[in-house]
Amino acid sequence: GYNGSNFNEFAELRTLPSDGILTNYWNVHNESVIRANNFLQNVEKLRPTLSKDDQAKLALMEGQARFIRALHYFYLENFFGETTIQTEADRSKRGVPLWEGQIATSISDAARPRATVGQVWD
């Protein structure tokens, strides 16, 4: 049976990048950020074609997409970032890559540098 060794590795900070649970955690949250960004990129294209009522609904959905993106960045930052912000100096530590309004169209586009913790939270 399962003995919980993967979770022990997490608790002791001994996980490897090849760990399936770790990879899945990154993929799930990163995919949610990408989907929110895809939606947000298309909002401005849709807005002129909608009635006032539909524009109000779209504004609500835009806010929800921004919240979902922020929530998943929160999870990614807390799990993969260097540290949480406890002092002003912590704002310059390494966070996670930010993907605002940019959709990768090739493998080379997918490589993004890590933002600072302050940039992620701002």
Secondary structure, 3 states (H helix, E strand, C coil): CCCCHHHHHHHCCCCCCCCHHHHHHHHHHHHHHHHHHHHHHHHHHHHHHCCHHHHHHHHHHHHHHHHHHHHHHHHHHHHHCCCCCCCHHHHHCECCCCCCCCCCCCHHHHCCCCCEHHHHHC
